[in-house]
Amino acid sequence: MFVILLRYIKPLSEVDRLIGEHKEFLERYYASGHFLLSGRKEPRTGGVILSKAETRAEIESIVANDPFHREQIAEYEIIEFLPFMAATRLANL
């Protein structure tokens, strides 16, 4: 399992310009089963994505498809973790 942290490095006007395309990117990877949860940080300085993949290389490849990555709108930190405990309703993750 992976946590992807995005930090905006350009003004929000640049973020907003690509937000529709970014949402399409998210929807594509929700449909494939790679993304489990996502949302923006508060204050609005970036976002967080909880994802599932076989390897870090797979996540890096997915991130490369994000328009925020392509246009250098955000920097990414990818954190791999091995879930040990979960709430009952999340146990299937």
Buried (B, 14 or more C-beta within 10 A) or exposed (E): BBBBBBEBBBEEEBBEBBBEEBEEBBEEBBEEEBBBEBEBEEEEEBBEBBBBBEEEEBBBEBBEEBBBBEBEBBEBEBEEEEEEEEEEEEEEE
